[in-house]
Amino acid sequence: MKKYNIEELAEKLERCRNVNPDDVKLEDVDEVTNIKIDRRKPSNERILDFIIKVKNPYIFKVNGKLVRIDFQKIVI
């Protein structure tokens, strides 16, 4: 398995999560269909590769349409 800097990825996720979608320009957002991920890798590595390759894993384009995903934090 390739080494990943988990702390750096966690910082990127936190930084990206706080971006206001109203401040995002469509031309500055990655088109997700252009992001190439090796499907032969295990799912956890594919997720990490996606986070590394995309500018913001919470805001991207799909076929030119802006998409924002959000997750609710569940505390047990």
URWO-V571124 format. One record per residue. RES is the residue in three letters. PSI is psi in whole degrees, 0 to 359 (999 if undefined). OMEGA is omega as a letter, one per 30 degrees, with the letter a starting at -180 (* if undefined). D_CENTER is the distance of its C-alpha to the mean C-alpha in Angstrom with 1 decimal. Layout:
<<RES	PSI	OMEGA	D_CENTER> <RES	PSI	OMEGA	D_CENTER>>
This chain:
<<MET	135	l	20.2> <LYS	143	l	18.5> <LYS	133	l	18.3> <TYR	142	l	15.0> <ASN	91	a	15.2> <ILE	322	l	14.0> <GLU	318	l	15.2> <GLU	319	l	13.4> <LEU	322	l	9.9> <ALA	320	l	11.2> <GLU	318	l	12.3> <LYS	316	l	9.1> <LEU	317	l	7.6> <GLU	316	l	11.0> <ARG	315	a	11.2> <CYS	328	a	8.2> <ARG	330	a	9.5> <ASN	5	l	12.8> <VAL	131	l	12.3> <ASN	122	a	14.9> <PRO	337	l	14.0> <ASP	340	l	17.7> <ASP	0	a	17.2> <VAL	131	l	14.6> <LYS	134	a	16.4> <LEU	323	a	15.6> <GLU	346	l	16.4> <ASP	0	a	13.9> <VAL	141	l	10.8> <ASP	141	l	9.5> <GLU	113	a	11.3> <VAL	332	l	9.3> <THR	346	l	12.7> <ASN	352	l	13.1> <ILE	120	a	10.4> <LYS	122	l	12.8> <ILE	135	l	12.3> <ASP	111	a	15.6> <ARG	351	l	16.6> <ARG	346	l	19.4> <LYS	157	l	17.3> <PRO	156	a	17.2> <SER	321	a	14.4> <ASN	324	l	13.3> <GLU	324	l	13.1> <ARG	319	l	11.2> <ILE	314	l	8.4> <LEU	318	l	8.8> <ASP	320	l	9.1> <PHE	314	a	5.9> <ILE	322	l	4.3> <ILE	317	a	7.4> <LYS	327	a	7.7> <VAL	145	l	5.3> <LYS	314	a	6.7> <ASN	112	a	4.7> <PRO	353	l	1.6> <TYR	339	a	5.3> <ILE	120	l	7.3> <PHE	177	l	7.8> <LYS	146	l	11.1> <VAL	113	a	12.8> <ASN	43	l	16.2> <GLY	355	a	16.4> <LYS	134	l	15.7> <LEU	131	a	13.3> <VAL	134	l	11.2> <ARG	128	l	10.1> <ILE	151	a	9.3> <ASP	146	l	11.0> <PHE	140	l	12.4> <GLN	133	l	15.9> <LYS	126	a	16.9> <ILE	126	l	19.9> <VAL	128	a	22.5> <ILE	999	*	25.2>>
